[in-house]
Amino acid sequence: MTKKNVWKNVDYPLEIHSDERGSIADIFYNTKIDHVAIIKSEPNVIRGNHYHKETTQHILITKGSLEYWHKKVNSDDVSEMIIANVGDLVSTPPFEIHALKIGSEGNEFIVFSEGTRGGKDYESDTFRVNNIINEF
């Protein structure tokens, strides 16, 4: 898992452009994105609790926040958690279990997938697991 804020820290060759009209933040460069979805979440729900064998996912928080829980597949380690806020881009590589705990305000995020994810293929690279969120 990696996390960065697209409005604060971008890695070369990505840039943030600002002038009197506002700002433009580069998110990806030379990255093959196969699917993009907008997800709106109701307050106090859990999403995820799965992993992908081939797909890398990037989630960009556009409204609200969430707890992002993660751990490697077949690991005996306790899952770890980070808070993702507006502008944060969290990247999930293959074979990383991930679960999202949505807060009391709900949220919205955009998912960019490198690999199979959309339409009739939505579940073809999704492998469900038991809940990894530690407080449950």
Helices and strands as residue ranges (DSSP letters): E 2-5, E 16-19, E 22-25, E 35-41, E 46-51, E 56-72, E 80-84, E 88-92, E 96-114, G 119-121, E 127-128
